[in-house]
Amino acid sequence: MSLLSKKLFIAGIALLLTTFAEAQKSKKRTSDYVITPKGDTMICIITIPMLGKNTYTTMTDTPRVLKPDEVKEYYVRSKNERYRSVLRPGETKPVFLKVLEAGKINLYEDLTANTAKDTYNATWYITKNPGKLVELRGNKLSPGKGQKNELQEMLMDNKDVYDAYVNDKKFTFDEARSFIHLYNTGEWQQGWGKTYAH
């Protein structure tokens, strides 16, 4: 192989690698999104640093901070996580909460870091569209009858799911999530609790 052929071969490989890298960047760039309060969806790259604020960058924009009053919802493909701007009970400013289940009944998770113990405190909220956010359960909260009844009321318009829920004596997070998933999709989520035939 002549010197010119080797140089052309190396240049061809470099061009292929550059093209592949740009295609991967483009694929990554189009995998995240934000939804504005007006309902417009913008394809972007979302950056979640260890320290600092989460940002998003569209193809023609500079990085912008994700703010709950400016972004209705965002999705991070690399984590397969969706966050929605919501008002927690008793608060006047919206915050982003992770969406665990979406449908007629939405289930949200709010994680708060406890740096002293190097743990997280979780609180889960539910809402039935349209409706206010209701606290379902927290890992520091012992579930009361009122919380179980909140979800029970939301399930009333689906008799099969409602009856199974009323007859279920447990009120664990996994059980509640399974019933919400069943209500929204008609499918029992395996691994979250016992199996119900419907």
C-alpha positions as CSV (number, residue, x, y, z in Angstrom):
1,M,0.0,0.0,0.0
2,S,1.5,3.3,-1.0
3,L,1.9,6.3,1.3
4,L,-0.9,8.2,-0.5
5,S,-3.3,5.2,-0.1
6,K,-2.5,5.0,3.7
7,K,-3.1,8.7,4.1
8,L,-6.4,8.5,2.2
9,F,-7.4,5.4,4.3
10,I,-6.6,7.2,7.6
11,A,-8.5,10.3,6.4
12,G,-11.5,8.2,5.5
13,I,-11.5,6.5,8.9
14,A,-11.2,10.0,10.6
15,L,-14.1,11.2,8.5
16,L,-16.3,8.2,9.4
17,L,-15.5,8.6,13.1
18,T,-16.3,12.3,13.0
19,T,-19.6,11.7,11.2
20,F,-20.5,9.0,13.7
21,A,-19.7,11.3,16.7
22,E,-21.8,14.1,15.2
23,A,-24.7,11.7,14.6
24,Q,-24.5,10.6,18.2
25,K,-24.5,14.2,19.4
26,S,-27.5,14.9,17.2
27,K,-29.3,11.8,18.6
28,K,-28.6,12.9,22.2
29,R,-29.7,16.5,21.3
30,T,-33.1,15.3,20.2
31,S,-33.8,12.9,23.0
32,D,-34.6,15.3,25.9
33,Y,-37.5,17.8,25.8
34,V,-39.2,20.6,27.7
35,I,-42.9,21.6,27.5
36,T,-43.7,25.3,28.0
37,P,-46.7,26.5,29.9
38,K,-48.4,27.2,26.5
39,G,-48.0,23.5,25.6
40,D,-45.1,23.9,23.1
41,T,-42.6,21.0,23.1
42,M,-39.0,22.0,22.6
43,I,-36.3,19.3,21.8
44,C,-33.2,20.1,23.8
45,I,-30.3,18.8,25.9
46,I,-31.0,18.8,29.6
47,T,-27.9,19.0,31.9
48,I,-28.1,17.9,35.5
49,P,-24.9,18.8,37.3
50,M,-23.8,17.4,40.7
51,L,-23.8,21.0,42.0
52,G,-25.7,23.9,40.5
53,K,-28.9,24.3,38.7
54,N,-30.4,22.0,36.0
55,T,-30.4,23.6,32.5
56,Y,-31.7,23.0,29.1
57,T,-30.3,24.0,25.7
58,T,-32.2,24.0,22.5
59,M,-30.5,23.8,19.1
60,T,-30.5,27.5,18.7
61,D,-30.2,28.7,22.3
62,T,-27.8,29.2,25.1
63,P,-28.3,27.1,28.3
64,R,-31.3,28.2,30.3
65,V,-32.1,27.3,33.9
66,L,-35.1,24.9,34.3
67,K,-37.7,26.9,36.3
68,P,-41.0,25.5,37.4
69,D,-42.8,28.7,36.4
70,E,-41.3,28.7,32.9
71,V,-41.4,25.0,32.1
72,K,-44.5,22.9,32.6
73,E,-42.7,19.5,32.2
74,Y,-39.3,18.1,31.1
75,Y,-38.0,14.7,30.2
76,V,-34.4,13.4,30.6
77,R,-34.0,10.4,28.2
78,S,-30.7,9.2,29.7
79,K,-32.5,8.6,33.0
80,N,-35.9,7.9,31.5
81,E,-37.4,10.4,34.0
82,R,-40.1,12.9,33.5
83,Y,-40.6,15.9,35.9
84,R,-43.7,18.1,36.1
85,S,-44.2,21.6,37.6
86,V,-46.8,21.2,40.3
87,L,-48.1,23.0,43.4
88,R,-47.6,21.0,46.6
89,P,-50.4,21.3,49.2
90,G,-50.2,24.5,51.1
91,E,-47.6,26.1,48.8
92,T,-47.8,29.0,46.4
93,K,-44.8,28.4,44.2
94,P,-44.6,25.4,41.9
95,V,-41.8,22.9,42.1
96,F,-40.6,20.0,39.9
97,L,-41.7,16.6,41.0
98,K,-40.8,13.3,39.4
99,V,-43.7,11.6,37.6
100,L,-43.9,7.9,38.5
101,E,-47.3,7.2,36.9
102,A,-49.2,9.3,34.4
103,G,-52.8,9.0,33.2
104,K,-56.1,9.9,34.7
105,I,-54.4,9.6,38.1
106,N,-50.9,10.9,38.3
107,L,-48.4,9.8,41.0
108,Y,-45.4,12.1,41.9
109,E,-42.4,11.6,44.0
110,D,-40.7,14.3,46.0
111,L,-37.2,13.4,47.3
112,T,-35.5,15.5,49.9
113,A,-31.9,14.9,50.8
114,N,-31.0,14.5,54.5
115,T,-27.3,15.3,54.3
116,A,-26.8,14.7,58.0
117,K,-27.8,11.0,57.7
118,D,-26.8,10.6,54.0
119,T,-30.4,9.5,53.1
120,Y,-33.4,10.7,51.3
121,N,-36.9,11.4,52.6
122,A,-39.6,10.5,50.1
123,T,-43.1,11.9,49.9
124,W,-45.6,10.8,47.2
125,Y,-48.5,12.8,45.9
126,I,-51.4,11.9,43.7
127,T,-53.8,14.0,41.6
128,K,-56.7,13.1,39.4
129,N,-56.9,15.3,36.3
130,P,-57.9,18.0,36.8
131,G,-57.4,18.3,40.5
132,K,-55.2,19.4,43.4
133,L,-52.2,17.5,44.6
134,V,-52.9,15.3,47.6
135,E,-50.2,13.7,49.8
136,L,-50.5,10.0,49.4
137,R,-47.7,8.8,51.7
138,G,-44.2,9.6,52.9
139,N,-41.5,7.3,54.1
140,K,-41.6,9.1,57.5
141,L,-45.3,9.2,57.6
142,S,-47.4,6.3,59.0
143,P,-50.3,6.0,56.6
144,G,-53.6,6.9,58.0
145,K,-57.1,6.0,56.9
146,G,-57.6,9.4,55.3
147,Q,-54.7,8.9,52.9
148,K,-56.0,5.5,51.8
149,N,-59.5,7.0,51.4
150,E,-58.1,9.8,49.1
151,L,-56.9,7.2,46.6
152,Q,-60.1,5.1,47.1
153,E,-62.2,8.1,46.1
154,M,-60.1,8.6,42.9
155,L,-60.6,4.9,42.0
156,M,-64.4,4.9,42.4
157,D,-65.2,5.2,38.7
158,N,-63.5,1.9,37.9
159,K,-65.4,-0.7,39.8
160,D,-63.0,-3.6,39.4
161,V,-60.0,-1.6,40.5
162,Y,-62.0,0.1,43.3
163,D,-63.3,-3.3,44.7
164,A,-59.8,-4.8,44.6
165,Y,-58.4,-1.8,46.4
166,V,-61.1,-1.7,49.1
167,N,-60.5,-5.4,49.8
168,D,-56.7,-4.9,50.0
169,K,-55.7,-4.6,53.6
170,K,-52.2,-3.2,52.9
171,F,-51.4,0.4,52.3
172,T,-47.8,0.3,51.1
173,F,-46.4,2.6,48.5
174,D,-45.9,-0.4,46.1
175,E,-49.5,-1.5,46.5
176,A,-50.8,2.1,46.0
177,R,-48.6,2.5,42.9
178,S,-49.8,-0.8,41.5
179,F,-53.4,0.2,41.8
180,I,-52.8,3.5,40.2
181,H,-51.0,1.8,37.3
182,L,-53.8,-0.7,37.0
183,Y,-56.4,2.1,37.0
184,N,-54.5,4.0,34.3
185,T,-53.5,1.2,32.0
186,G,-55.6,-1.9,32.8
187,E,-52.4,-3.8,33.6
188,W,-51.1,-4.9,36.9
189,Q,-47.5,-4.0,37.3
190,Q,-45.5,-7.1,38.1
191,G,-43.1,-6.9,41.0
192,W,-45.0,-4.1,42.9
193,G,-47.4,-6.3,44.8
194,K,-49.6,-9.4,44.4
195,T,-51.3,-10.2,41.2
196,Y,-55.0,-9.3,40.6
197,A,-57.1,-10.8,37.9
198,H,-59.5,-8.3,36.4
